[in-house]
């Protein structure tokens, strides 16, 4: 094969434990003892010797919990090599946590390091706003998390400009150290949210970040469009 034909598609050497190969694929450098939890069915390829266990018993308590109206089917991946993950062509964001706490919409969870602390987390104070359920997946510690986005997301550093306001239907994930308040506005209804009348926003302030996707329905998975 003429190597020039695949020059733009062949993977480069990984620069970190978890990184991107293109906008829609997460690539994970797997090693013995560094296991990974990933959304069931998200493995599209691997190099080396990698195995997986679907819905291991240890995940029962989290899988049984309600997360944004649906369960999160997870598999445990382990071994040595390179693992490639994707979710129906959705964009993928790989986030390094350093003693951080992250709250992720269930439908946007792709993968995370198995050694991280995690579990069902009640989202307090925003249940009355459209598009967000009462529960998310809370992930904390030092390691890597991959989340999906319907389209190219924006990751906003909330510590730069005082307060960041987000349409709750477009929210993917946020640092749980942020202060979160709900806001209701008539004047902003043409700017945030597609409904008529009142517009609802979530205001984030403090040190941390929010991940926002260019779509206003996190629960409508890409695969359902086919």
Secondary structure, DSSP 8 states (H G I E B T S, - for coil): --GGGGTTTS----SSSEEESSTT-EEEEEBTTB-EEEETT-EEEEEEEEEEEET-GGGHHHHTS-BTTB---EEEEEEEEEEEE-STT-EEEEEEEEEEEEEE-GGGEEEEETTSEEEEEE-TT-TTSTT--SEEEEEEEEEEEEEEESSS-EEEETTSSSEEEE-GGGEEEEETTSEEEEEEESGGGGTS-SSSS-EEEEEEESS-EEEE-S-S-TTS-GGGG-
